[in-house]
Amino acid sequence: MAITPSHSGSPFRVKRHPLSDDVLGEAATAEEAVALAVRHLPADLGPAVAGTVEQDG
């Protein structure tokens, strides 16, 4: 997900991917933008871990 500057009034635009045109929504504050992004995270998302896919084998 990506939070980018908006072009239609609200300061923040939440997109599914930084290079995508798939906009999940817009928000007036950074806090609202983060909350919007969190609502779209998969329910089974695990913790972030250091390393790469190749290292995890």
MOPAC internal coordinates of N, CA, C and O (Angstrom, degrees):
PM7 1SCF
backbone

  N    0.0000 0     0.00 0     0.00 0    0    0    0
  C    1.4290 1     0.00 0     0.00 0    1    0    0
  C    1.5123 1   109.58 1     0.00 0    2    1    0
  O    1.2310 1   121.78 1   -22.42 1    3    2    1
  N    1.3251 1   114.20 1   157.58 1    3    2    1
  C    1.4568 1   119.56 1   179.76 1    5    3    2
  C    1.5108 1   109.86 1  -140.72 1    6    5    3
  O    1.2310 1   120.45 1   -37.99 1    7    6    5
  N    1.3091 1   116.75 1   142.01 1    7    6    5
  C    1.4578 1   122.31 1   172.58 1    9    7    6
  C    1.5216 1   105.77 1  -111.43 1   10    9    7
  O    1.2310 1   121.10 1   -61.94 1   11   10    9
  N    1.3238 1   115.50 1   118.06 1   11   10    9
  C    1.4600 1   121.63 1  -174.40 1   13   11   10
  C    1.5283 1   110.35 1  -125.99 1   14   13   11
  O    1.2310 1   119.98 1   -15.37 1   15   14   13
  N    1.3249 1   117.64 1   164.63 1   15   14   13
  C    1.4618 1   119.35 1   174.65 1   17   15   14
  C    1.5242 1   110.19 1   -61.98 1   18   17   15
  O    1.2310 1   120.44 1   -37.19 1   19   18   17
  N    1.3005 1   116.76 1   142.81 1   19   18   17
  C    1.4579 1   122.31 1   179.12 1   21   19   18
  C    1.5231 1   109.69 1   -87.82 1   22   21   19
  O    1.2310 1   121.32 1   -14.55 1   23   22   21
  N    1.3181 1   115.09 1   165.45 1   23   22   21
  C    1.4573 1   120.18 1   177.75 1   25   23   22
  C    1.5232 1   111.90 1  -123.34 1   26   25   23
  O    1.2310 1   120.20 1  -171.45 1   27   26   25
  N    1.3483 1   117.22 1     8.55 1   27   26   25
  C    1.4593 1   118.39 1  -175.50 1   29   27   26
  C    1.5204 1   113.12 1  -133.17 1   30   29   27
  O    1.2310 1   119.89 1  -142.13 1   31   30   29
  N    1.3171 1   117.82 1    37.87 1   31   30   29
  C    1.4541 1   119.67 1   174.71 1   33   31   30
  C    1.5157 1   114.79 1   112.00 1   34   33   31
  O    1.2310 1   119.52 1   125.36 1   35   34   33
  N    1.3125 1   118.52 1   -54.64 1   35   34   33
  C    1.4644 1   120.38 1   178.78 1   37   35   34
  C    1.5199 1   108.95 1   -74.49 1   38   37   35
  O    1.2310 1   119.97 1   -35.69 1   39   38   37
  N    1.3378 1   117.67 1   144.31 1   39   38   37
  C    1.4595 1   119.33 1  -177.56 1   41   39   38
  C    1.5218 1   115.09 1   -69.60 1   42   41   39
  O    1.2310 1   119.70 1   155.78 1   43   42   41
  N    1.3387 1   118.19 1   -24.22 1   43   42   41
  C    1.4646 1   120.04 1  -173.97 1   45   43   42
  C    1.5274 1   111.44 1  -126.49 1   46   45   43
  O    1.2310 1   121.25 1   -39.62 1   47   46   45
  N    1.3253 1   115.21 1   140.38 1   47   46   45
  C    1.4652 1   122.77 1   176.05 1   49   47   46
  C    1.5239 1   107.06 1  -122.66 1   50   49   47
  O    1.2310 1   120.34 1   -49.58 1   51   50   49
  N    1.3261 1   116.95 1   130.42 1   51   50   49
  C    1.4600 1   121.98 1   178.96 1   53   51   50
  C    1.5271 1   107.90 1  -103.07 1   54   53   51
  O    1.2310 1   121.70 1   -58.32 1   55   54   53
  N    1.3486 1   114.35 1   121.68 1   55   54   53
  C    1.4669 1   120.23 1  -177.67 1   57   55   54
  C    1.5266 1   109.77 1  -116.69 1   58   57   55
  O    1.2310 1   120.86 1   -28.03 1   59   58   57
  N    1.3056 1   115.95 1   151.97 1   59   58   57
  C    1.4650 1   121.19 1   178.93 1   61   59   58
  C    1.5278 1   110.69 1   -63.20 1   62   61   59
  O    1.2310 1   119.86 1   144.83 1   63   62   61
  N    1.3226 1   117.88 1   -35.17 1   63   62   61
  C    1.4656 1   123.82 1  -179.86 1   65   63   62
  C    1.5276 1   107.29 1  -147.99 1   66   65   63
  O    1.2310 1   119.56 1   -35.56 1   67   66   65
  N    1.3370 1   118.45 1   144.44 1   67   66   65
  C    1.4683 1   119.89 1  -176.82 1   69   67   66
  C    1.5257 1   114.53 1   -55.31 1   70   69   67
  O    1.2310 1   119.77 1   147.02 1   71   70   69
  N    1.3188 1   118.04 1   -32.98 1   71   70   69
  C    1.4640 1   121.06 1  -177.19 1   73   71   70
  C    1.5195 1   112.80 1   -97.39 1   74   73   71
  O    1.2310 1   119.95 1  -176.73 1   75   74   73
  N    1.3260 1   117.69 1     3.27 1   75   74   73
  C    1.4587 1   122.87 1  -176.77 1   77   75   74
  C    1.5214 1   111.42 1   -91.76 1   78   77   75
  O    1.2310 1   120.99 1   -23.77 1   79   78   77
  N    1.3145 1   115.71 1   156.23 1   79   78   77
  C    1.4621 1   121.27 1   171.80 1   81   79   78
  C    1.5283 1   110.58 1   -94.01 1   82   81   79
  O    1.2310 1   119.84 1  -175.39 1   83   82   81
  N    1.3274 1   117.92 1     4.61 1   83   82   81
  C    1.4615 1   123.59 1  -178.29 1   85   83   82
  C    1.5338 1   109.66 1   -79.24 1   86   85   83
  O    1.2310 1   120.42 1   -87.15 1   87   86   85
  N    1.3243 1   116.80 1    92.85 1   87   86   85
  C    1.4648 1   122.73 1  -177.47 1   89   87   86
  C    1.5263 1   108.74 1   -88.96 1   90   89   87
  O    1.2310 1   120.79 1   -55.19 1   91   90   89
  N    1.3320 1   116.09 1   124.81 1   91   90   89
  C    1.4613 1   121.33 1   178.44 1   93   91   90
  C    1.5236 1   111.20 1   -82.48 1   94   93   91
  O    1.2310 1   120.24 1   153.12 1   95   94   93
  N    1.3200 1   117.15 1   -26.88 1   95   94   93
  C    1.4539 1   121.26 1   178.84 1   97   95   94
  C    1.5094 1   111.61 1   164.55 1   98   97   95
  O    1.2310 1   120.95 1    -2.22 1   99   98   97
  N    1.3342 1   115.79 1   177.78 1   99   98   97
  C    1.4459 1   122.16 1   178.09 1  101   99   98
  C    1.5199 1   109.06 1  -126.01 1  102  101   99
  O    1.2310 1   120.59 1   -25.62 1  103  102  101
  N    1.3185 1   116.48 1   154.38 1  103  102  101
  C    1.4569 1   121.63 1  -176.86 1  105  103  102
  C    1.5197 1   110.65 1  -140.75 1  106  105  103
  O    1.2310 1   121.20 1   -27.82 1  107  106  105
  N    1.3272 1   115.30 1   152.18 1  107  106  105
  C    1.4567 1   121.25 1  -178.66 1  109  107  106
  C    1.5215 1   112.69 1   -83.41 1  110  109  107
  O    1.2310 1   120.21 1   154.71 1  111  110  109
  N    1.3405 1   117.20 1   -25.29 1  111  110  109
  C    1.4678 1   120.15 1  -178.38 1  113  111  110
  C    1.5287 1   109.48 1  -130.13 1  114  113  111
  O    1.2310 1   121.31 1   -17.76 1  115  114  113
  N    1.3338 1   115.10 1   162.24 1  115  114  113
  C    1.4649 1   120.01 1   177.13 1  117  115  114
  C    1.5269 1   110.21 1   -61.82 1  118  117  115
  O    1.2310 1   120.20 1   140.01 1  119  118  117
  N    1.3209 1   117.23 1   -39.99 1  119  118  117
  C    1.4659 1   121.10 1   179.88 1  121  119  118
  C    1.5196 1   111.43 1   -60.84 1  122  121  119
  O    1.2310 1   120.28 1   136.87 1  123  122  121
  N    1.3348 1   117.07 1   -43.13 1  123  122  121
  C    1.4641 1   121.15 1   178.14 1  125  123  122
  C    1.5270 1   110.67 1   -65.59 1  126  125  123
  O    1.2310 1   120.12 1   142.30 1  127  126  125
  N    1.3362 1   117.38 1   -37.70 1  127  126  125
  C    1.4631 1   121.21 1   179.24 1  129  127  126
  C    1.5269 1   111.03 1   -64.60 1  130  129  127
  O    1.2310 1   120.45 1   137.54 1  131  130  129
  N    1.3259 1   116.74 1   -42.46 1  131  130  129
  C    1.4675 1   120.43 1   178.37 1  133  131  130
  C    1.5217 1   109.96 1   -65.75 1  134  133  131
  O    1.2310 1   119.81 1   136.92 1  135  134  133
  N    1.3210 1   117.96 1   -43.08 1  135  134  133
  C    1.4663 1   121.09 1   178.79 1  137  135  134
  C    1.5288 1   110.50 1   -60.97 1  138  137  135
  O    1.2310 1   119.95 1   140.02 1  139  138  137
  N    1.3175 1   117.69 1   -39.98 1  139  138  137
  C    1.4626 1   121.53 1   177.74 1  141  139  138
  C    1.5272 1   110.64 1   -63.58 1  142  141  139
  O    1.2310 1   120.69 1   136.19 1  143  142  141
  N    1.3259 1   116.29 1   -43.81 1  143  142  141
  C    1.4664 1   119.99 1   178.56 1  145  143  142
  C    1.5257 1   110.78 1   -62.87 1  146  145  143
  O    1.2310 1   120.02 1   136.51 1  147  146  145
  N    1.3232 1   117.56 1   -43.49 1  147  146  145
  C    1.4668 1   121.52 1  -179.10 1  149  147  146
  C    1.5271 1   110.71 1   -62.34 1  150  149  147
  O    1.2310 1   120.03 1   141.84 1  151  150  149
  N    1.3226 1   117.54 1   -38.16 1  151  150  149
  C    1.4819 1   120.27 1   179.11 1  153  151  150
  C    1.5284 1   112.02 1   -62.40 1  154  153  151
  O    1.2310 1   119.99 1   158.07 1  155  154  153
  N    1.3261 1   117.62 1   -21.93 1  155  154  153
  C    1.4619 1   120.75 1  -178.73 1  157  155  154
  C    1.5292 1   113.46 1   -98.14 1  158  157  155
  O    1.2310 1   119.60 1  -177.02 1  159  158  157
  N    1.3287 1   118.36 1     2.98 1  159  158  157
  C    1.4634 1   120.66 1   176.82 1  161  159  158
  C    1.5205 1   109.99 1   -72.30 1  162  161  159
  O    1.2310 1   119.76 1   -34.25 1  163  162  161
  N    1.3315 1   118.06 1   145.75 1  163  162  161
  C    1.4611 1   120.62 1   177.49 1  165  163  162
  C    1.5309 1   111.01 1   -62.64 1  166  165  163
  O    1.2310 1   120.62 1   -35.95 1  167  166  165
  N    1.3243 1   116.43 1   144.05 1  167  166  165
  C    1.4721 1   121.51 1  -178.81 1  169  167  166
  C    1.5271 1   111.81 1   -62.53 1  170  169  167
  O    1.2310 1   120.26 1   149.37 1  171  170  169
  N    1.3400 1   117.11 1   -30.63 1  171  170  169
  C    1.4634 1   120.31 1  -175.81 1  173  171  170
  C    1.5329 1   112.80 1   -97.98 1  174  173  171
  O    1.2310 1   120.01 1  -160.22 1  175  174  173
  N    1.3130 1   117.58 1    19.78 1  175  174  173
  C    1.4596 1   121.60 1  -179.81 1  177  175  174
  C    1.5240 1   109.84 1   -65.79 1  178  177  175
  O    1.2310 1   120.57 1   -52.69 1  179  178  177
  N    1.3033 1   116.52 1   127.31 1  179  178  177
  C    1.4630 1   121.52 1  -179.99 1  181  179  178
  C    1.5143 1   111.61 1   -90.60 1  182  181  179
  O    1.2310 1   120.29 1     0.53 1  183  182  181
  N    1.3266 1   117.05 1  -179.47 1  183  182  181
  C    1.4595 1   120.70 1  -179.03 1  185  183  182
  C    1.5273 1   111.69 1   -71.95 1  186  185  183
  O    1.2310 1   120.99 1   -23.71 1  187  186  185
  N    1.3145 1   115.70 1   156.29 1  187  186  185
  C    1.4633 1   121.06 1   173.71 1  189  187  186
  C    1.5224 1   108.42 1   -74.32 1  190  189  187
  O    1.2310 1   120.82 1   -37.02 1  191  190  189
  N    1.3213 1   116.04 1   142.98 1  191  190  189
  C    1.4610 1   121.10 1   178.62 1  193  191  190
  C    1.5257 1   108.96 1  -132.91 1  194  193  191
  O    1.2310 1   120.71 1   -28.44 1  195  194  193
  N    1.3147 1   116.25 1   151.56 1  195  194  193
  C    1.4576 1   121.22 1   177.58 1  197  195  194
  C    1.5203 1   109.80 1   -75.24 1  198  197  195
  O    1.2310 1   120.50 1   -31.01 1  199  198  197
  N    1.3087 1   116.66 1   148.99 1  199  198  197
  C    1.4557 1   121.28 1   176.97 1  201  199  198
  C    1.5076 1   111.62 1   116.21 1  202  201  199
  O    1.2310 1   121.25 1     8.44 1  203  202  201
  N    1.3234 1   115.21 1  -171.56 1  203  202  201
  C    1.4545 1   121.86 1   179.22 1  205  203  202
  C    1.5226 1   109.15 1  -126.29 1  206  205  203
  O    1.2310 1   121.27 1   -12.12 1  207  206  205
  N    1.2934 1   115.19 1   167.88 1  207  206  205
  C    1.4728 1   119.92 1   177.75 1  209  207  206
  C    1.5167 1   110.42 1   -59.01 1  210  209  207
  O    1.2310 1   120.70 1   140.87 1  211  210  209
  N    1.3307 1   116.27 1   -39.13 1  211  210  209
  C    1.4564 1   120.57 1  -179.22 1  213  211  210
  C    1.5347 1   111.08 1   -62.99 1  214  213  211
  O    1.2310 1   120.10 1   142.11 1  215  214  213
  N    1.3298 1   117.41 1   -37.89 1  215  214  213
  C    1.4691 1   120.72 1  -179.83 1  217  215  214
  C    1.5231 1   111.05 1   -70.00 1  218  217  215
  O    1.2310 1   120.54 1   146.75 1  219  218  217
  N    1.3268 1   116.57 1   -33.25 1  219  218  217
  C    1.4601 1   119.89 1  -177.72 1  221  219  218
  C    1.5146 1   112.11 1   -78.59 1  222  221  219
  O    1.2310 1   120.66 1   165.19 1  223  222  221
  N    1.3298 1   116.35 1   -14.81 1  223  222  221
  C    1.4199 1   124.84 1   171.52 1  225  223  222
  C    1.4276 1   121.00 1    59.97 1  226  225  223
  O    1.2310 1   120.10 1   180.00 1  227  226  225

